[in-house]
């Protein structure tokens, strides 16, 4: 069973800004960022309980290559 992730508007804005920033530093680095993000999103959608609950019922999934964390709740 898959659980779709719904991104808040603020998160969507952060992703867009990060993509643009990485792309401005090195061609295709923004694409690498999005690829890694999408990989983790797919993992969370398939197995949402894989990451530990940390604060206020929120789970934290750090990206490996980029200094970002996906923070999510299971509803």
Number of C-alpha atoms within 10 A of each C-alpha: 6 11 13 12 14 9 13 9 9 9 13 12 12 13 18 13 13 17 18 14 13 17 16 12 10 9 10 13 16 21 14 16 20 16 12 16 21 12 12 17 17 16 14 21 14 14 13 19 13 12 14 12 15 10 9 7 11 14 20 16 16 15 15 11 10 13 7 15 13 16 15 18 13 12 5
